[in-house]
Protein backbone atom coordinates (compact mmCIF):
# COMPACT_ATOMS: atom_id res chain seq x y z
CA UNK A 1 0.00 0.00 0.00
CA UNK A 2 1.24 3.48 -0.85
CA UNK A 3 2.33 5.95 1.80
CA UNK A 4 -0.47 8.32 0.81
CA UNK A 5 -3.10 5.62 1.29
CA UNK A 6 -1.77 4.86 4.78
CA UNK A 7 -1.83 8.55 5.67
CA UNK A 8 -5.41 8.94 4.43
CA UNK A 9 -6.69 5.82 6.21
CA UNK A 10 -5.01 6.85 9.47
CA UNK A 11 -6.60 10.28 9.26
CA UNK A 12 -9.99 8.72 8.52
CA UNK A 13 -9.70 6.33 11.48
CA UNK A 14 -8.75 9.04 13.98
CA UNK A 15 -11.40 11.44 12.67
CA UNK A 16 -14.03 8.70 12.73
CA UNK A 17 -13.30 7.96 16.40
CA UNK A 18 -13.69 11.62 17.31
CA UNK A 19 -16.91 12.00 15.28
CA UNK A 20 -18.48 8.81 16.71
CA UNK A 21 -17.81 9.95 20.25
CA UNK A 22 -18.54 13.68 19.98
CA UNK A 23 -21.26 13.82 17.30
CA UNK A 24 -23.07 10.50 17.63
CA UNK A 25 -22.33 9.94 21.34
CA UNK A 26 -21.05 6.39 20.89
CA UNK A 27 -19.33 4.90 23.89
CA UNK A 28 -15.60 5.80 23.70
CA UNK A 29 -14.56 2.18 24.22
CA UNK A 30 -16.65 0.98 21.27
CA UNK A 31 -15.52 3.90 19.10
CA UNK A 32 -11.82 3.29 19.76
CA UNK A 33 -12.06 -0.42 18.98
CA UNK A 34 -14.03 0.28 15.77
CA UNK A 35 -11.43 2.83 14.67
CA UNK A 36 -8.61 0.39 15.42
CA UNK A 37 -10.31 -2.41 13.50
CA UNK A 38 -10.96 -0.22 10.47
CA UNK A 39 -7.39 1.04 10.33
CA UNK A 40 -5.84 -2.40 10.71
CA UNK A 41 -7.92 -3.83 7.88
CA UNK A 42 -7.52 -0.75 5.69
CA UNK A 43 -3.70 -0.68 5.82
CA UNK A 44 -3.36 -4.39 5.13
CA UNK A 45 -2.61 -5.91 8.51
CA UNK A 46 -5.16 -8.62 7.76
CA UNK A 47 -7.83 -10.08 10.01
CA UNK A 48 -5.49 -11.92 12.36
CA UNK A 49 -2.91 -9.15 12.35
CA UNK A 50 -5.52 -6.53 13.19
CA UNK A 51 -6.96 -8.55 16.06
CA UNK A 52 -3.49 -9.34 17.41
CA UNK A 53 -2.46 -5.68 17.25
CA UNK A 54 -5.62 -4.50 19.02
CA UNK A 55 -5.30 -7.02 21.83
CA UNK A 56 -1.54 -6.55 22.14
CA UNK A 57 -1.94 -2.78 22.32
CA UNK A 58 -4.50 -3.19 25.08
CA UNK A 59 -2.31 -5.65 26.94
CA UNK A 60 0.86 -3.58 26.62
CA UNK A 61 -0.80 -0.50 28.13
CA UNK A 62 -2.32 -2.56 30.94
CA UNK A 63 1.04 -4.16 31.69
CA UNK A 64 2.59 -0.70 31.90
CA UNK A 65 0.00 1.27 33.85
CA UNK A 66 -2.81 -1.09 34.90
CA UNK A 67 -1.72 -1.71 38.49
CA UNK A 68 -0.53 1.89 38.84
CA UNK A 69 -3.99 3.16 37.94
CA UNK A 70 -5.75 0.70 40.23
CA UNK A 71 -3.49 1.38 43.24
CA UNK A 72 -3.58 5.12 42.70
CA UNK A 73 -7.37 5.28 42.39
CA UNK A 74 -7.86 3.08 45.47
CA UNK A 75 -5.51 5.24 47.52
CA UNK A 76 -7.28 8.38 46.32
CA UNK A 77 -10.68 6.92 47.24
CA UNK A 78 -9.52 6.17 50.79
CA UNK A 79 -7.98 9.62 51.22
CA UNK A 80 -11.24 11.10 49.99
CA UNK A 81 -13.22 9.09 52.54
CA UNK A 82 -10.96 10.10 55.44
CA UNK A 83 -11.36 13.77 54.55
CA UNK A 84 -7.65 14.24 53.83
CA UNK A 85 -8.27 15.57 50.33
CA UNK A 86 -10.89 18.08 51.50
CA UNK A 87 -8.63 19.33 54.28
CA UNK A 88 -5.74 19.72 51.85
CA UNK A 89 -8.02 21.69 49.51
CA UNK A 90 -8.72 24.19 52.26
CA UNK A 91 -5.01 24.56 53.04
CA UNK A 92 -4.04 25.13 49.41
CA UNK A 93 -6.81 27.63 48.81
CA UNK A 94 -5.90 29.49 51.98
CA UNK A 95 -2.25 29.64 50.90
CA UNK A 96 -2.58 30.56 47.23
CA UNK A 97 -6.12 31.87 46.81
CA UNK A 98 -8.61 30.92 44.05
CA UNK A 99 -6.98 33.08 41.38
CA UNK A 100 -3.50 31.59 41.70
CA UNK A 101 -4.20 27.96 42.56
CA UNK A 102 -4.25 26.72 38.93
CA UNK A 103 -0.84 28.28 38.27
CA UNK A 104 0.59 26.96 41.54
CA UNK A 105 -0.63 23.40 40.90
CA UNK A 106 0.48 23.27 37.27
CA UNK A 107 3.93 24.74 37.91
CA UNK A 108 4.48 22.40 40.86
CA UNK A 109 3.63 19.38 38.70
CA UNK A 110 5.76 20.59 35.78
CA UNK A 111 8.89 21.43 37.77
CA UNK A 112 9.06 19.62 41.11
CA UNK A 113 7.25 16.32 40.59
CA UNK A 114 8.71 14.98 37.34
CA UNK A 115 10.62 12.23 39.11
CA UNK A 116 7.21 10.61 39.58
CA UNK A 117 5.87 8.41 36.78
CA UNK A 118 3.31 10.47 34.84
CA UNK A 119 0.36 8.13 35.28
CA UNK A 120 1.14 7.73 38.99
CA UNK A 121 1.26 11.49 39.43
CA UNK A 122 -1.98 11.91 37.50
CA UNK A 123 -4.06 9.41 39.44
CA UNK A 124 -2.72 10.70 42.77
CA UNK A 125 -3.30 14.39 42.06
CA UNK A 126 -6.66 14.02 40.28
CA UNK A 127 -8.79 13.82 43.48
CA UNK A 128 -7.18 17.04 44.69
CA UNK A 129 -7.89 18.76 41.36
CA UNK A 130 -11.51 17.55 41.37
CA UNK A 131 -12.08 18.96 44.83
CA UNK A 132 -10.42 22.27 44.01
CA UNK A 133 -12.44 22.79 40.83
CA UNK A 134 -15.75 23.88 42.41
CA UNK A 135 -13.98 26.25 44.77
CA UNK A 136 -12.11 28.45 42.32
CA UNK A 137 -15.16 30.06 40.72
CA UNK A 138 -16.54 30.01 37.20
CA UNK A 139 -15.36 27.20 34.89
CA UNK A 140 -13.43 25.57 37.72
CA UNK A 141 -13.42 22.09 36.15
CA UNK A 142 -12.12 23.44 32.86
CA UNK A 143 -9.38 25.49 34.50
CA UNK A 144 -8.19 22.71 36.80
CA UNK A 145 -8.24 20.09 34.03
CA UNK A 146 -6.25 22.38 31.76
CA UNK A 147 -3.74 23.16 34.51
CA UNK A 148 -3.28 19.43 35.15
CA UNK A 149 -2.87 18.58 31.45
CA UNK A 150 -0.39 21.36 30.74
CA UNK A 151 1.67 20.72 33.86
CA UNK A 152 1.86 16.96 33.28
CA UNK A 153 2.70 17.02 29.58
CA UNK A 154 5.08 20.00 29.61
CA UNK A 155 6.99 18.54 32.55
CA UNK A 156 7.58 15.14 30.97
CA UNK A 157 9.26 16.58 27.84
CA UNK A 158 10.88 19.79 29.10
CA UNK A 159 11.98 19.12 32.69
CA UNK A 160 14.63 16.69 33.94
CA UNK A 161 14.05 13.96 35.10
CA UNK A 162 10.93 13.71 32.93
CA UNK A 163 11.12 10.54 30.85
CA UNK A 164 11.16 12.24 27.44
CA UNK A 165 13.43 15.03 28.65
CA UNK A 166 16.10 12.60 29.85
CA UNK A 167 15.80 10.58 26.63
CA UNK A 168 16.22 13.69 24.48
CA UNK A 169 19.27 14.79 26.45
CA UNK A 170 20.88 11.38 25.98
CA UNK A 171 20.12 11.22 22.25
CA UNK A 172 21.57 14.65 21.52
CA UNK A 173 24.46 14.52 23.97
CA UNK A 174 23.13 17.32 26.16
CA UNK A 175 24.43 17.32 29.76
CA UNK A 176 21.53 16.73 32.15
CA UNK A 177 22.43 19.81 34.17
CA UNK A 178 22.18 22.01 31.08
CA UNK A 179 18.94 20.33 30.02
CA UNK A 180 17.55 20.96 33.48
CA UNK A 181 18.44 24.67 33.50
CA UNK A 182 17.17 25.37 29.99
CA UNK A 183 14.08 23.25 30.56
CA UNK A 184 13.12 25.05 33.77
CA UNK A 185 13.72 28.41 32.09
CA UNK A 186 11.33 27.37 29.30
CA UNK A 187 8.65 25.45 31.18
CA UNK A 188 7.83 28.19 33.72
CA UNK A 189 6.77 30.89 31.22
CA UNK A 190 5.23 28.27 28.91
CA UNK A 191 2.92 26.96 31.63
CA UNK A 192 2.00 30.40 32.96
CA UNK A 193 1.26 31.91 29.53
CA UNK A 194 -0.68 28.86 28.33
CA UNK A 195 -2.93 28.74 31.40
CA UNK A 196 -3.62 32.47 31.05
CA UNK A 197 -4.59 32.02 27.38
CA UNK A 198 -6.89 29.07 28.10
CA UNK A 199 -8.52 30.90 31.04
CA UNK A 200 -9.30 33.76 28.66
CA UNK A 201 -10.91 31.31 26.21
CA UNK A 202 -13.00 29.67 28.94
CA UNK A 203 -14.22 33.03 30.25
CA UNK A 204 -15.38 33.99 26.76
CA UNK A 205 -17.67 31.05 26.02
CA UNK A 206 -15.29 28.22 25.07
CA UNK A 207 -16.60 26.01 27.92
CA UNK A 208 -20.15 24.69 28.26
CA UNK A 209 -20.62 22.90 31.63
CA UNK A 210 -23.78 21.11 30.51
CA UNK A 211 -22.00 19.46 27.57
CA UNK A 212 -18.38 19.42 28.69
CA UNK A 213 -18.72 18.09 32.25
CA UNK A 214 -20.19 14.95 33.75
CA UNK A 215 -20.55 13.66 37.33
CA UNK A 216 -17.52 11.70 38.44
CA UNK A 217 -18.20 8.02 39.13
CA UNK A 218 -18.69 7.22 42.78
CA UNK A 219 -19.06 10.80 44.02
CA UNK A 220 -22.83 11.08 44.17
CA UNK A 221 -23.45 10.50 47.88
CA UNK A 222 -26.63 9.17 49.36
CA UNK A 223 -28.48 11.20 52.00
CA UNK A 224 -27.14 8.80 54.64
CA UNK A 225 -23.58 9.44 53.49
CA UNK A 226 -24.11 13.18 53.76
CA UNK A 227 -25.62 12.85 57.22
CA UNK A 228 -22.60 10.91 58.44
CA UNK A 229 -20.21 13.77 57.68
CA UNK A 230 -19.38 16.72 59.89
CA UNK A 231 -19.44 20.31 58.81
CA UNK A 232 -16.16 21.69 57.47
CA UNK A 233 -15.80 25.44 58.04
CA UNK A 234 -12.25 25.43 56.69
CA UNK A 235 -13.40 24.26 53.22
CA UNK A 236 -14.66 27.18 51.06
CA UNK A 237 -18.12 26.97 49.52
CA UNK A 238 -18.90 27.00 45.82
CA UNK A 239 -18.70 30.37 44.06
CA UNK A 240 -22.07 31.83 43.07
CA UNK A 241 -20.94 31.84 39.45
CA UNK A 242 -20.22 28.10 39.46
CA UNK A 243 -21.61 26.25 36.42
CA UNK A 244 -25.03 24.64 36.59
CA UNK A 245 -26.63 21.78 34.69
CA UNK A 246 -24.95 18.39 34.56
CA UNK A 247 -21.63 19.99 35.46
CA UNK A 248 -23.30 21.78 38.35
CA UNK A 249 -24.54 18.46 39.71
CA UNK A 250 -21.02 17.07 39.64
CA UNK A 251 -19.67 20.12 41.45
CA UNK A 252 -22.45 20.09 44.02
CA UNK A 253 -21.77 16.48 44.97
CA UNK A 254 -18.10 17.31 45.37
CA UNK A 255 -18.69 20.22 47.73
CA UNK A 256 -21.61 19.25 49.97
CA UNK A 257 -20.01 16.18 51.55
CA UNK A 258 -17.79 17.61 54.27
CA UNK A 259 -14.68 15.79 55.45
CA UNK A 260 -15.42 12.49 57.13
CA UNK A 261 -15.26 12.21 60.89
CA UNK A 262 -11.72 11.44 61.91
CA UNK A 263 -10.06 11.02 65.25
CA UNK A 264 -9.09 14.44 66.52
CA UNK A 265 -5.52 13.33 67.12
CA UNK A 266 -5.07 12.22 63.46
CA UNK A 267 -3.21 15.14 61.85
CA UNK A 268 -3.41 15.73 58.12
CA UNK A 269 0.26 14.89 57.71
CA UNK A 270 -0.35 11.44 59.22
CA UNK A 271 -3.23 10.75 56.83
CA UNK A 272 -1.02 11.74 53.89
CA UNK A 273 2.16 10.06 55.16
CA UNK A 274 1.80 6.79 53.16
CA UNK A 275 1.18 8.73 49.95
CA UNK A 276 4.17 10.97 50.61
CA UNK A 277 6.29 7.91 51.37
CA UNK A 278 5.33 6.41 48.00
CA UNK A 279 6.32 9.58 46.20
CA UNK A 280 9.64 9.77 48.06
CA UNK A 281 10.42 6.17 47.16
CA UNK A 282 9.63 6.74 43.47
CA UNK A 283 11.63 9.97 43.39
CA UNK A 284 14.59 8.29 45.09
CA UNK A 285 14.66 5.53 42.50
CA UNK A 286 14.57 8.02 39.62
CA UNK A 287 17.36 10.17 41.09
CA UNK A 288 19.62 7.19 41.76
CA UNK A 289 18.97 5.91 38.26
CA UNK A 290 20.02 9.24 36.73
CA UNK A 291 23.11 9.22 38.96
CA UNK A 292 23.89 5.66 37.73
CA UNK A 293 23.74 4.28 41.28
CA UNK A 294 22.21 0.81 41.43
CA UNK A 295 20.91 -1.18 44.40
CA UNK A 296 18.57 -4.18 44.01
CA UNK A 297 16.71 -3.38 47.24
CA UNK A 298 16.22 0.30 46.38
CA UNK A 299 15.25 -0.61 42.81
CA UNK A 300 12.56 -2.96 44.13
CA UNK A 301 10.92 -0.67 46.72
CA UNK A 302 11.23 2.42 44.49
CA UNK A 303 9.57 0.84 41.46
CA UNK A 304 6.24 2.63 40.95
CA UNK A 305 4.12 -0.51 41.44
CA UNK A 306 5.77 -1.53 44.73
CA UNK A 307 5.99 2.04 46.02
CA UNK A 308 2.29 2.60 45.40
CA UNK A 309 1.45 -0.79 46.93
CA UNK A 310 3.31 0.25 50.08
CA UNK A 311 1.40 3.54 50.09
CA UNK A 312 -1.90 1.75 49.54
CA UNK A 313 -1.33 -0.62 52.46
CA UNK A 314 -0.23 2.23 54.72
CA UNK A 315 -3.23 4.37 53.76
CA UNK A 316 -5.53 1.46 54.49
CA UNK A 317 -4.13 0.94 58.01
CA UNK A 318 -4.15 4.64 58.89
CA UNK A 319 -7.63 5.03 57.42
CA UNK A 320 -8.96 2.16 59.53
CA UNK A 321 -7.50 3.80 62.60
CA UNK A 322 -8.93 7.23 61.69
CA UNK A 323 -12.48 6.43 60.54
CA UNK A 324 -12.94 2.69 61.03
CA UNK A 325 -12.83 -0.38 58.83
CA UNK A 326 -16.41 -0.12 57.40
CA UNK A 327 -15.76 3.32 55.93
CA UNK A 328 -12.48 2.19 54.39
CA UNK A 329 -14.14 -0.89 52.88
CA UNK A 330 -16.78 1.36 51.37
CA UNK A 331 -14.05 3.58 49.90
CA UNK A 332 -12.30 0.56 48.38
CA UNK A 333 -15.58 -0.52 46.75
CA UNK A 334 -15.97 2.96 45.27
CA UNK A 335 -12.36 2.87 44.07
CA UNK A 336 -12.89 -0.40 42.24
CA UNK A 337 -15.96 1.05 40.53
CA UNK A 338 -13.99 4.11 39.44
CA UNK A 339 -10.92 2.23 38.23
CA UNK A 340 -12.84 -0.21 36.01
CA UNK A 341 -13.95 2.40 33.49
CA UNK A 342 -10.57 4.13 33.57
CA UNK A 343 -8.68 0.91 32.90
CA UNK A 344 -10.84 -0.07 29.92
CA UNK A 345 -10.66 3.39 28.34
CA UNK A 346 -6.90 3.50 28.80
CA UNK A 347 -6.50 0.03 27.32
CA UNK A 348 -8.48 0.63 24.14
CA UNK A 349 -6.64 3.90 23.67
CA UNK A 350 -3.50 1.78 23.61
CA UNK A 351 -5.12 -0.48 21.01
CA UNK A 352 -5.61 2.38 18.55
CA UNK A 353 -2.11 3.73 19.17
CA UNK A 354 -0.64 0.28 18.54
CA UNK A 355 -2.58 -0.10 15.29
CA UNK A 356 -1.36 3.28 14.05
CA UNK A 357 2.22 2.37 14.92
CA UNK A 358 1.89 -0.98 13.13
CA UNK A 359 0.76 0.81 9.97
CA UNK A 360 4.23 2.34 9.61
CA UNK A 361 3.22 5.96 10.10
CA UNK A 362 6.41 6.89 11.95
CA UNK A 363 8.69 5.87 9.06
CA UNK A 364 6.43 7.50 6.48
CA UNK A 365 6.32 10.88 8.19
CA UNK A 366 10.03 10.81 8.98
CA UNK A 367 10.81 10.37 5.29
CA UNK A 368 8.77 13.43 4.32
CA UNK A 369 10.91 15.84 6.33
CA UNK A 370 14.50 16.89 5.75
CA UNK A 371 16.76 19.34 7.54
CA UNK A 372 16.25 23.00 6.70
CA UNK A 373 18.89 25.63 7.36
CA UNK A 374 16.23 28.35 7.13
CA UNK A 375 14.18 27.35 10.17
CA UNK A 376 15.60 24.14 11.65
CA UNK A 377 13.92 24.49 15.06
CA UNK A 378 10.54 24.99 13.40
CA UNK A 379 11.17 21.89 11.27
CA UNK A 380 11.94 19.87 14.41
CA UNK A 381 8.71 21.14 15.97
CA UNK A 382 6.65 20.28 12.86
CA UNK A 383 8.10 16.77 12.66
CA UNK A 384 7.42 16.08 16.33
CA UNK A 385 3.89 17.51 16.08
CA UNK A 386 3.03 15.43 13.01
CA UNK A 387 4.44 12.27 14.58
CA UNK A 388 2.52 12.82 17.80
CA UNK A 389 -0.80 13.41 16.05
CA UNK A 390 -0.24 10.17 14.15
CA UNK A 391 1.18 7.77 16.73
CA UNK A 392 -0.05 9.28 20.00
CA UNK A 393 3.24 8.95 21.89
CA UNK A 394 4.84 12.09 23.31
CA UNK A 395 8.16 10.39 24.04
CA UNK A 396 8.42 8.54 20.72
CA UNK A 397 7.58 11.59 18.61
CA UNK A 398 10.04 13.80 20.51
CA UNK A 399 12.93 11.35 20.20
CA UNK A 400 12.24 10.54 16.52
CA UNK A 401 12.01 14.17 15.44
CA UNK A 402 15.16 15.15 17.33
CA UNK A 403 17.03 12.21 15.84
CA UNK A 404 16.27 13.34 12.28
CA UNK A 405 18.10 16.64 12.74
CA UNK A 406 20.72 15.57 15.26
CA UNK A 407 23.38 14.68 12.63
CA UNK A 408 23.19 18.11 10.98
CA UNK A 409 23.06 20.16 14.20
CA UNK A 410 26.83 20.86 14.21
CA UNK A 411 26.73 21.96 10.57
CA UNK A 412 24.06 24.60 11.09
CA UNK A 413 25.41 25.85 14.38
CA UNK A 414 22.47 24.97 16.62
CA UNK A 415 23.00 24.15 20.26
CA UNK A 416 21.71 20.58 20.74
CA UNK A 417 19.73 21.64 23.81
CA UNK A 418 17.57 23.87 21.58
CA UNK A 419 16.86 20.95 19.25
CA UNK A 420 15.89 18.83 22.25
CA UNK A 421 13.52 21.49 23.58
CA UNK A 422 12.00 22.12 20.13
CA UNK A 423 11.36 18.40 19.72
CA UNK A 424 9.78 18.26 23.15
CA UNK A 425 7.59 21.27 22.39
CA UNK A 426 6.39 19.79 19.09
CA UNK A 427 5.56 16.45 20.68
CA UNK A 428 3.02 18.24 22.89
CA UNK A 429 0.88 19.27 19.94
CA UNK A 430 -2.39 17.44 19.43
CA UNK A 431 -2.70 15.16 22.46
CA UNK A 432 -5.89 13.34 21.47
CA UNK A 433 -7.83 10.08 21.59
CA UNK A 434 -4.80 7.84 20.91
CA UNK A 435 -3.22 8.95 24.21
CA UNK A 436 -3.91 7.06 27.42
CA UNK A 437 -3.19 10.32 29.28
CA UNK A 438 -6.12 11.90 27.42
CA UNK A 439 -8.49 9.22 28.70
CA UNK A 440 -7.10 9.36 32.23
CA UNK A 441 -7.67 13.13 32.37
CA UNK A 442 -11.14 12.71 30.87
CA UNK A 443 -12.18 10.01 33.33
CA UNK A 444 -10.51 11.25 36.50
CA UNK A 445 -11.57 14.91 36.25
CA UNK A 446 -15.26 14.52 35.45
CA UNK A 447 -15.17 15.68 31.83
CA UNK A 448 -17.03 14.46 28.79
CA UNK A 449 -14.93 13.54 25.77
CA UNK A 450 -15.94 16.87 24.23
CA UNK A 451 -14.66 18.64 27.32
CA UNK A 452 -11.36 16.73 27.32
CA UNK A 453 -10.77 17.70 23.69
CA UNK A 454 -10.89 21.32 24.86
CA UNK A 455 -8.85 21.10 28.06
CA UNK A 456 -6.33 18.46 26.98
CA UNK A 457 -6.05 18.65 23.19
CA UNK A 458 -6.45 22.41 22.81
CA UNK A 459 -4.81 23.32 26.12
CA UNK A 460 -1.62 21.31 25.61
CA UNK A 461 -1.46 22.35 21.93
CA UNK A 462 -1.49 25.99 23.03
CA UNK A 463 1.43 25.18 25.34
CA UNK A 464 3.22 23.54 22.40
CA UNK A 465 2.89 26.67 20.26
CA UNK A 466 3.87 28.98 23.14
CA UNK A 467 6.99 26.89 23.81
CA UNK A 468 8.29 26.97 20.22
CA UNK A 469 7.65 30.72 20.02
CA UNK A 470 9.82 31.12 23.12
CA UNK A 471 12.52 28.76 21.85
CA UNK A 472 13.03 30.20 18.36
CA UNK A 473 14.42 33.60 19.48
CA UNK A 474 16.91 31.73 21.67
CA UNK A 475 18.55 30.28 18.53
CA UNK A 476 19.78 33.78 17.73
CA UNK A 477 21.53 34.06 21.08
CA UNK A 478 22.80 30.51 21.39
N, C-alpha and C positions, 0 to 999 in steps of 0.2 A: 504494500500500500504506500502511496506517495506521502511525503511529509505534509503537503497541504491538506490531504484528506484526513490525516491524523489530527492536525490542528483544528480543522472544522468540526470533526466529531467530538473532540474534547470540549470545544467551546459549546457545542450543542448540549452535551451531557451536563456540564456545569450549569448552563443557563436553564435547562429543563428542571434540574433539581430546585433551583431558586424559584422558578415560576410555579412548580407544583406545590411548594410549601407556602409561598407568599400569596399567590393569586388564587389557587384552588384549595388551599388549606389542607393539603394531604399531610398525613403524619410524617415528620421528618425522617424517621427510621425507614419507612416504606419508600419515600422519595429518594433517599440516598442509595438504597439497594437497587432501585429501578435504574437510577442514573449509572451506577456501577455496571449493572448487567448490560445496559445498552452500549456503553463505551467499550466494554470487553469484547462484545460480539462485533461491534462496528469496526474496530481496529484489527480484527483478525486473531484474537486470542483463542477463539474456538469455544465450544460449550464447556468442555472440561477445564480449559485454561482460565476461562472467565470465572467459573465457580471456585476453582482453587485460589485464584487471586483475591476474590471477595472474602472468602473464609480466612485466608492467610493474613490479609490486611486487618481483619477484625481481630484475629488471634494475636498478631504482633503488637497491636496497640494495647490489648488487654494484658499481655505479658509485661508490657512496659509500665503501664499506669494503672492497671485494674485494682491491685491491692492498695496502691497509694490513694486512689480515689475513695475506695471503701473505708480505709482506716481514717482518712482525713474527714470524711463526711460523718462518720460515727463519732469521732472526737468532737467535731463541731456541734453535733446534736446534743451531746452530753454537756458541753460548756453552755449551750443555749439553755438547757433545762436547769442548770445550777444558777443561772443568772449572771455568770461571769461575763458573757458577751455584752449584756445590757449595761452592766456596771462599767465595763471598759468604754462603751459608747459615751456614757456620761463624762468620763474622765477626758477622753479625747476632745469632745465638744467643748468642755470647759477650758481646755488648754489652748486649742487652736481657733475655736469659734466656727460657726456654720460656713462662713465665706471662704475660709482657708483650709478646711478639712480635706477637700478633694486634692488640693495641691500637696498638702502634707503627706497624705496616704500614698499618692502616686509617686512622689519623689523618694519616699522611704523605700517603697518596693523597688524602684528602678536603680537605686544607688546602694542601699545598705543590705538588702536581702537577697542578692543574686547568687549567693553561695547555696541557696536553697533550691532544690529542683522545682522547676516552674509549676508543674501540676500540683506538687505538694503545697507550695506557697499559695496557689490559687484556692485550693479547697479549704485551706486553713483560714485564709483571710476573707473568704466570701461571706461567712456569717456576720462578721464585723461590718462589711460593706452593706449587707442587706439591712442591718439594724440602723446604720447611720443614714441610709437613704431618706427615710421619712422625716428626719430631723433637720435636714439642711435646707428645707424650703421647697420651692417650686422645681419640678423636674428632678427630684432627688435621685430616683432610680437611674435615670439617664446619666446624670453627672457622676454618680459613684461607679456605674458600670464602665463609663468611658475612662475615668481615672484609673480603674483597675486594669483595663485592657492596655492602655498606653504605658502605664508603669511596668507591667509584666513583659510586654513585647519589646519595648525599648531597652529595658534592662538586659534582656537575654542576649541581644546582639551588640550593644554598645558599651556595656559595663563588665569589666573583669570582676569576678570569675564567672560571668554568664557563659553558658555552654558555647553558643555561637561566637561570642567575643573571644574566648580563649582559642577556639578552633581557627578563627581568622588570623589571630596573632601568630599562631604556629605556622600556618600556611604561608604567610607573607614575611616571616622572619622578623616580626615586630616584638621588641622586648615587652614583657607583660606590664612592667612599670610604666612604660610610655603609653601602652594601650589603655591602661587604667586612667592616667592623667588626661589624655585626649578624650577618652570616652566620657569621663565625668564632666569635663568642660563642655561636651556636646549634649549629653543627655539632660542636664539640668535646664538649659533654656528650651530645648526641644519639648520636654514634658510640660513646662510652664506655659509656653506659647500655644501648644496644641490644645491643652485643657481650656485655655481662655477662648480660643477660636470655637471649640465645640460648645462651650457654655453659651456663647453668643448665638450660635445656631439654634440651640434648644430653647433659648428665651425668645426666639423669633419664629416659633411655630414648627420647628423641625421634629418635635417630639409630640406624639399623641398617646397619652396614658391608656386610653381605652383600647387602642389597637397594638400598642408597643409593650405593654406590661401584662403580666399574668400572675395570679397568686402562686407563691412558692409552695411546693409540695410539703405537706406536713406542718404548715404554720397557720392553719385555720383552727384555733382552739375551740373546744366545746365550752359551754357555760360553766361546767364543773371545773375545767382547767383554769378558767379565768378566776373563779371564786377562790381557788386554792392559792393564788398568788397574792403577795403583799403589794401595797402601794410603793412607788419608787420615786420620791420627790427629786432625786438627783438625775433622773432621766428626762430630758426635755420633751415636751409634747410636740405633736405635729404642727407645722406651720399652717396658717389659715389658707395659704395659697397652694397647699398640697394637692396633687391631682386627684380627681374623682373617677368614678366608673370602675372598670375591672381593676385598673391599677390602684385606685383608691382603696378597694377592698383589700388588696394585698398589703398596702401600707398600713391600713387600720389594724389588721391582724398582727402586724409586726410591732405596733406601738402599744396597744391596749394591754397585752399580757406583761405585767411588771415582772421584775426578777423573782425567781422562785425563792421560797423561804430557805435560808441557809443558816447554819449555826453561826451565832454572832462572832465566835472566835475563829471563823474561817476567812482569813483575809483574801483579797482578790489575787494577790501574788501566789498564794498557796493553790488556789483553784487553777491558775494558769501555769504553775510550775512544771507539770509533765509536758505540756505543749512547748514551753520554753526549752526544756531539756532536749526534746526532740530536735528543735531547730539548732541548738548548740551542737548536738552530735552531728547533724548533717553538715553544718558549716565547718566543723572541725575536720571532717573527712575531706571536704572540698579543698580546704586550705592546705592540708598535708599533701594532698594529691598534686596540687600546683607546685608545692615546694619539693616534690619528688621524694617525700618521706613515706615509707611504707611499713605498716604494721598489720598483721592479720587480724588481731583483736580489734584494733581501731577501725579497720576496714569493714569488719562485720557489724559492729554496733552503730557505725556512722552511715551505713547504707540506708537510703531513704525508707525502704520497707521495714527494716528492723528498728530504726529510730522511731518511726511512726507507731510501730507496734508497742514499743516501750512507752511512748506517750499515751497511747490508747489505754493500756493496762493501768498506768498511773492515774489517768483521768478517771477511769472507772472506780478505782479504790477511793480516791479523794471525793468523788461525787457521791459514792455510797455513804461516806462519813458525813458529808455536808447535808444531803437532802434525803438520804435513805435509798435502799435498794429498789423499791417499787418505781420510784421516779426515774432512776437510771435505766431500769429495764424498759420503761416506756420510751425514754429517749433513744435507746438502741433500736427499738422497733421502728420509730420514726426515721432514724438514720438509714435503716435498711430500705425503707420505702423510698426515701430520697435517692439513694445511691443506685437503685435498680435502673431508673430512667436515665440517669447520667451515664452509667456504664454502657448501656445499649447505644445511646446516641454517640458517645465517644467511639465505640467500636465500629459502627457503620460509617462514621466519618473516616476512620482508618481504611475501610474497605474501598471507598471511592479514591482516596489518595493513592492506595496501592495500585489500583487499576490504571490511574493516570500515569503513574511511574512506569508500569509495565508496558504502556503504549509507546515508550521511548521519547516522551516529550522533552526531557532534559537534554538529550543529545541533539534533538532537532533544533531547539531554540538556541543552544550554544553555538551551533554551526551558522546561524543567521547573523551573529554579531562578530565584529572584528574590532581590534583596537583603533581608536581615533585620537590623533594628536590634537584635534581641535577642542574636544570636550571629553577627555578620558573619564573623569569622575562621573559625569552624566551618563556615559555609556555603561559604566559599572552599575550605576543605579538602575538604568533601564533593563539591563540583563537580569539583575537580581529580582526586580519587580515582575518581569515577565515570567521568570522561572517560578516565583512564588505563587502567582496567580494560577499557573498550570499544575504544579505538583503539590502545593499546600504545605511545604516544609520550609520554615524560616531558616533553619540551620543549613539545610542542603542548598537552598537557593543562594544564600550568602556566600558559602564556600565555593560553589561552582562559579559564580560570577566573578569573584575575586581571583580565582585561579586562571580565568581566561586572560586577564590583563596582567597578572603577576610577572610573566616573563619580560614584558615590554616596559615595566615600570622604571627600571634604571635608564632606559633609552629616552624616555620623555621627561625625566627629571621629577617624577612624583614621589613624595615620601610614601612608603608602603602603608603607614598608619592611616593616611587619607583614603587609600584604596580600600583598606579594611573597613573603615567607617562608612564609606560610600556604599559598599556591598551590604553592610548591615542595614543601612537606611533603606536601600531598595528592597531588601527582603521583607520589610515591614508592610509594603504596599499590598493591599488587597487581601488581608486575612479574611477568609470566607468559609464556605460550607465544607471544604475539604480539610479544615483544621480542627483537630480535637479540642484545641484551646477555645475556638469559637463556640463549640457546643457546651463546653464546661461553663463558660461565661454566660451563655444563654440559659442554661439550666439552673446554675447556682445563684443567679442574681434576679430571678423572677422576670425575665424578659420573654416576649414572643420572639420567633425567628425574625420577624420584621424589625423588632426593636434591636436585636443583636446585630443585624446588618447595619444599623445606624451607629450604635455605640462602638462596636468592634471593627467592622469593615471600614466604615467612614472615619471613625475616630483614629484608628491606628494608621490609616492611609494619610490622613492629615499630618500626623507625626512624621511619617516617611518623607513627605514633601518638605515639611519644615526643616528636617534634619539635613537633606541634601542642599537646601538653600543656604544653610549655615555652613556646610562643609565647603562648598565650591569657592567662596572667597578666600578660604584658608589656603587653597592651592597657590594663590598668588604670593602669600607670605612664606609658605614652606615649600 
